[in-house]
Amino acid sequence: MPRKKIHHWIDGDTGKFTDGSTFRLARVRAPEKHQFGGSKATKTASGMTGRSRGYVNVKTVSKSFGRSVVEMRNKDGSINDRMRKKGYSKKGR
């Protein structure tokens, strides 16, 4: 799995890497930033990756709307699984 650094999170399931590419977490459905619960979802995802200073291991599983759909891991485990366990599997659009 390639190692990348996250530049910033756009919302709870979408973000941008330092190389400028955009990603979306596979099988995670979080509210958009402007929707109810959106800022909490963004902070949750950011907190999970912040412990590793934004460095994550990434596996691209597909492409959607010009961005990579990824499985993401850091030293604490799968970001995708942990977001789903927090309830972000059916929220958002």
One Martini backbone bead per residue (centre of mass of N, CA, C, O) as a GRO file, in nm:
protein
   93
    1MET     BB    1   0.094   0.038   0.025
    2PRO     BB    2   0.071   0.351  -0.016
    3ARG     BB    3   0.208   0.653   0.109
    4LYS     BB    4   0.024   0.931   0.245
    5LYS     BB    5  -0.073   1.279   0.266
    6ILE     BB    6  -0.290   1.481   0.428
    7HIS     BB    7  -0.409   1.798   0.384
    8HIS     BB    8  -0.743   1.770   0.377
    9TRP     BB    9  -1.073   1.789   0.483
   10ILE     BB   10  -1.390   1.836   0.345
   11ASP     BB   11  -1.519   1.586   0.483
   12GLY     BB   12  -1.599   1.274   0.626
   13ASP     BB   13  -1.525   1.127   0.309
   14THR     BB   14  -1.343   1.378   0.206
   15GLY     BB   15  -1.026   1.459   0.033
   16LYS     BB   16  -0.676   1.580   0.036
   17PHE     BB   17  -0.376   1.554  -0.093
   18THR     BB   18  -0.056   1.686  -0.130
   19ASP     BB   19  -0.068   1.611  -0.454
   20GLY     BB   20  -0.395   1.702  -0.521
   21SER     BB   21  -0.558   1.463  -0.471
   22THR     BB   22  -0.868   1.307  -0.460
   23PHE     BB   23  -1.083   1.156  -0.203
   24ARG     BB   24  -1.274   0.856  -0.109
   25LEU     BB   25  -1.434   0.666   0.108
   26ALA     BB   26  -1.505   0.348   0.130
   27ARG     BB   27  -1.815   0.275   0.257
   28VAL     BB   28  -1.873   0.589   0.325
   29ARG     BB   29  -2.140   0.792   0.493
   30ALA     BB   30  -2.128   1.134   0.509
   31PRO     BB   31  -2.188   1.437   0.576
   32GLU     BB   32  -2.190   1.727   0.469
   33LYS     BB   33  -2.065   2.015   0.589
   34HIS     BB   34  -2.361   2.171   0.563
   35GLN     BB   35  -2.476   1.949   0.720
   36PHE     BB   36  -2.598   1.774   0.958
   37GLY     BB   37  -2.295   1.662   1.111
   38GLY     BB   38  -2.049   1.747   0.928
   39SER     BB   39  -1.834   1.863   1.128
   40LYS     BB   40  -1.812   1.607   1.299
   41ALA     BB   41  -1.717   1.415   1.074
   42THR     BB   42  -1.461   1.574   1.005
   43LYS     BB   43  -1.331   1.559   1.290
   44THR     BB   44  -1.321   1.253   1.307
   45ALA     BB   45  -1.136   1.198   1.065
   46SER     BB   46  -0.908   1.390   1.149
   47GLY     BB   47  -0.845   1.248   1.421
   48MET     BB   48  -0.760   0.969   1.298
   49THR     BB   49  -0.513   1.109   1.125
   50GLY     BB   50  -0.358   1.297   1.332
   51ARG     BB   51  -0.185   1.082   1.492
   52SER     BB   52  -0.015   1.040   1.200
   53ARG     BB   53   0.016   1.326   1.062
   54GLY     BB   54  -0.152   1.227   0.787
   55TYR     BB   55  -0.042   0.944   0.757
   56VAL     BB   56  -0.119   0.698   0.498
   57ASN     BB   57  -0.255   0.405   0.379
   58VAL     BB   58  -0.329   0.328   0.029
   59LYS     BB   59  -0.621   0.185  -0.145
   60THR     BB   60  -0.735   0.161  -0.459
   61VAL     BB   61  -1.070   0.059  -0.580
   62SER     BB   62  -1.158   0.331  -0.737
   63LYS     BB   63  -1.354   0.553  -0.943
   64SER     BB   64  -1.506   0.895  -0.883
   65PHE     BB   65  -1.540   1.189  -1.013
   66GLY     BB   66  -1.206   1.207  -1.029
   67ARG     BB   67  -1.173   1.014  -0.780
   68SER     BB   68  -1.056   0.828  -0.530
   69VAL     BB   69  -1.134   0.511  -0.401
   70VAL     BB   70  -1.060   0.428  -0.055
   71GLU     BB   71  -0.843   0.255   0.149
   72MET     BB   72  -0.761   0.335   0.496
   73ARG     BB   73  -0.449   0.348   0.687
   74ASN     BB   74  -0.306   0.321   1.011
   75LYS     BB   75  -0.173   0.244   1.317
   76ASP     BB   76  -0.495   0.206   1.416
   77GLY     BB   77  -0.610   0.134   1.131
   78SER     BB   78  -0.910   0.147   0.984
   79ILE     BB   79  -1.087   0.417   0.881
   80ASN     BB   80  -1.337   0.296   0.754
   81ASP     BB   81  -1.425   0.113   0.990
   82ARG     BB   82  -1.438   0.336   1.211
   83MET     BB   83  -1.654   0.510   1.072
   84ARG     BB   84  -1.874   0.292   1.062
   85LYS     BB   85  -1.884   0.240   1.374
   86LYS     BB   86  -1.983   0.553   1.410
   87GLY     BB   87  -2.222   0.557   1.160
   88TYR     BB   88  -2.079   0.608   0.859
   89SER     BB   89  -2.302   0.446   0.627
   90LYS     BB   90  -2.603   0.633   0.602
   91LYS     BB   91  -2.510   0.914   0.574
   92GLY     BB   92  -2.622   1.147   0.389
   93ARG     BB   93  -2.681   1.130   0.041
   0.00000   0.00000   0.00000
